[in-house]
């Protein structure tokens, strides 16, 4: 008993150190500094001015709302795009090909986000693959703008996040007994009914799990909005970046960081409420 | 009453493999028919073709004189109880049973009435709001059967639904299922590899081997008058001997046991004798009996099913039922005993 207790403490120390030093203390520090600002005399005092500037300046909360809407949109898109793929890989294609196809899907992850995003720049640019091809076959005369738009930004965000939707969804679909689909069909259910009543409810934990990961990755992403969205993109991480590294206003940056944290927590909480899932069940 | 189901010359090929081989089977309205065979004999394939999940290669199926060619599972007047039961865990008991009725767009009141009626019949009234994972094995079984029966199918197909239950419960469900079928009157086609399930419940049993129907008969005939060696060996316990020689009325086993079996007009290759066909210490005046005097090798005590393994001088071993009455209490290993077996109970086949 005694030695197992020792082992318990020994094993819990790294976890506690990680939590306290790398997560709790920085957040407290961030939280405290978000309520501090220089007064007219240049002295640090307690203040709400960091949060006030967020609400006063239209561009800030416009960016904030824009980020939330796009992040939710990309999450939904990720589900719509990946669900047929996940279903195909788990239920249609034979097992030996499925693992090979899965490997292909994982390739973008090996390269890293920055390189993949630059890849999309090459594809979507004015003289990129798509425009050159369309000009070559004669559909258009002058390149049309794909890069540095919300479309290109959405493509980039989707591309780098959708794998995190596909994997949990595949895991839940794998555990779906095929005879359940047959039973529903035997009882007269149409394909749409089977999808809505059997497959989706069964895959719901995986979908919720994937949606949370995708949403958090997207809302906190900086690379895709910055490179593919261009200067006009309204992404809140860029505002945080600007506060920290352009205007060196760390306190406002801290406040913005906290607002982003609140936003993603609130959206995830609402999504869990709406889908009837519980946080402790997600990930099982 | 006419035939509710007619299977005509049905075959199913998977590449080179023949899963179902020229099966012809007629089932009458209200009949309980089992398809019995070892695993891999094609019985599940046959069931899935009847249900419409698989397409036949050759032949046709008629339900109430209507060809089922090209008719999808959801439009066939049959319902299936799956081996895994395939209940919907995301729904409660009521929703499971109501699932098919709701697809038929019946009124809410009618759905409720039929579901409640069905739940009463299977003894699950009051379980409506229970989740599937809160039920016991036997209760799940009944929900699965209720979910199919509530659709009032012409034929209910059951794919080894009792195989997941423990032995006690299985014995109980056998009786229950038989009674339920008699009460409701729906035609049941029951797939199983368990011969006891097939014999106890069915009006008729179709024994299937390598995709082929060996014999379709009443349980009684199947047991007492098996038509092929496979049926004799598969249905019930049996002693099997390989026959190597026949001259006049004397046949010889591969162990060297010579015995008389008159009336054979062919040269058999196998011979079967049921453990209970042997007469212990037969009366001297008994006619038409093969007599021999083996040594008792072991006694396998199992209450009323007690058997003894005996050894002939030729070296052949035979399993013989040992009645648990006072007359044979004294028998012990190493004793020799007079045994007889009537000619009629010696079944010979050419394989």
Interface residues (C-beta under 8 A of the other chain):
Chain A: X177 X179 X180 X182 X183 X184 X185 X186 X187 X188 X189 X190 X193 X197 X198 X201 X202
Chain B: X51 X53 X72 X73 X74 X75 X78 X79 X80 X82 X83 X84 X86 X87 X88 X89 X90 X99 X100 X103 X104 X147 X148 X151
